[in-house]
Amino acid sequence: RCTDINNNPLRTIMYEIHLPKGAKVSRNLEHGGEVVMPRGAQYRVVDKKIADNGDIEAVLEYILP
């Protein structure tokens, strides 16, 4: 577990982003399947879970422009 300079535990947030069919994004399979979203991309929060330790898991849906 990571801590800050005062040894306080850091919280993390993990995003899962759903892309609708036809979404135009940049994919780079050489870097572990990295996906780059367009500038100004907007998302809708579909689901969110907060663990007992404060970590957050959020499911987002990309909104087509």
MARLO-6510 format. One record per residue (C-alpha): residue in three letters; chain; z, y, x. Coordinates in Angstrom, 3 decimals, always signed. Layout:
N
VEXTOR	kekol	timar	Z	Y	X
VEXTOR	ALA	A	Z	Y	X;
...
This chain:
65
VEXTOR	kekol	timar	Z	Y	X
VEXTOR	ARG	A	+0.000	+0.000	+0.000;
VEXTOR	CYS	A	-0.899	+3.463	+1.338;
VEXTOR	THR	A	+1.643	+6.263	+1.639;
VEXTOR	ASP	A	+1.534	+10.008	+2.262;
VEXTOR	ILE	A	+3.126	+11.746	+5.266;
VEXTOR	ASN	A	+6.535	+11.628	+3.526;
VEXTOR	ASN	A	+6.201	+7.846	+2.946;
VEXTOR	ASN	A	+5.685	+8.283	-0.823;
VEXTOR	PRO	A	+3.333	+5.677	-2.322;
VEXTOR	LEU	A	-0.128	+6.996	-3.133;
VEXTOR	ARG	A	-1.699	+6.314	-6.502;
VEXTOR	THR	A	-5.260	+5.098	-6.690;
VEXTOR	ILE	A	-7.983	+5.393	-9.293;
VEXTOR	MET	A	-10.811	+2.876	-9.686;
VEXTOR	TYR	A	-13.897	+3.726	-11.731;
VEXTOR	GLU	A	-16.238	+1.242	-13.356;
VEXTOR	ILE	A	-19.390	+3.087	-14.442;
VEXTOR	HIS	A	-21.740	+1.609	-17.039;
VEXTOR	LEU	A	-25.361	+2.717	-16.656;
VEXTOR	PRO	A	-27.601	+2.661	-19.730;
VEXTOR	LYS	A	-31.066	+1.199	-19.418;
VEXTOR	GLY	A	-33.471	+3.779	-18.011;
VEXTOR	ALA	A	-30.844	+5.684	-16.002;
VEXTOR	LYS	A	-32.396	+7.276	-12.918;
VEXTOR	VAL	A	-30.016	+6.763	-10.005;
VEXTOR	SER	A	-30.493	+6.219	-6.284;
VEXTOR	ARG	A	-29.550	+2.729	-5.038;
VEXTOR	ASN	A	-28.995	+1.745	-1.428;
VEXTOR	LEU	A	-28.671	-2.027	-1.105;
VEXTOR	GLU	A	-28.167	-1.773	+2.678;
VEXTOR	HIS	A	-24.745	-0.139	+2.171;
VEXTOR	GLY	A	-23.123	-2.669	-0.145;
VEXTOR	GLY	A	-25.081	-1.658	-3.228;
VEXTOR	GLU	A	-24.029	+2.005	-3.102;
VEXTOR	VAL	A	-25.298	+4.010	-6.086;
VEXTOR	VAL	A	-25.680	+7.802	-5.957;
VEXTOR	MET	A	-25.585	+9.614	-9.286;
VEXTOR	PRO	A	-27.582	+12.782	-9.953;
VEXTOR	ARG	A	-25.937	+16.152	-9.393;
VEXTOR	GLY	A	-24.130	+17.338	-12.503;
VEXTOR	ALA	A	-23.907	+13.823	-13.984;
VEXTOR	GLN	A	-21.695	+13.568	-17.060;
VEXTOR	TYR	A	-19.640	+10.615	-18.248;
VEXTOR	ARG	A	-17.765	+9.466	-21.330;
VEXTOR	VAL	A	-14.403	+7.694	-20.888;
VEXTOR	VAL	A	-14.693	+4.302	-22.610;
VEXTOR	ASP	A	-11.365	+2.776	-21.540;
VEXTOR	LYS	A	-8.396	+3.597	-19.298;
VEXTOR	LYS	A	-5.464	+1.531	-18.047;
VEXTOR	ILE	A	-2.454	+2.802	-16.113;
VEXTOR	ALA	A	-0.487	+0.219	-14.142;
VEXTOR	ASP	A	+3.302	+0.311	-13.809;
VEXTOR	ASN	A	+2.908	+1.752	-10.288;
VEXTOR	GLY	A	+0.745	+4.636	-11.572;
VEXTOR	ASP	A	-2.622	+3.285	-10.405;
VEXTOR	ILE	A	-5.449	+4.004	-12.853;
VEXTOR	GLU	A	-8.460	+1.892	-13.830;
VEXTOR	ALA	A	-11.056	+3.815	-15.844;
VEXTOR	VAL	A	-14.280	+2.612	-17.477;
VEXTOR	LEU	A	-16.909	+5.359	-17.780;
VEXTOR	GLU	A	-20.314	+5.492	-19.425;
VEXTOR	TYR	A	-23.010	+7.624	-17.830;
VEXTOR	ILE	A	-24.523	+10.060	-20.337;
VEXTOR	LEU	A	-28.293	+10.333	-19.910;
VEXTOR	PRO	A	-29.452	+13.954	-19.435;
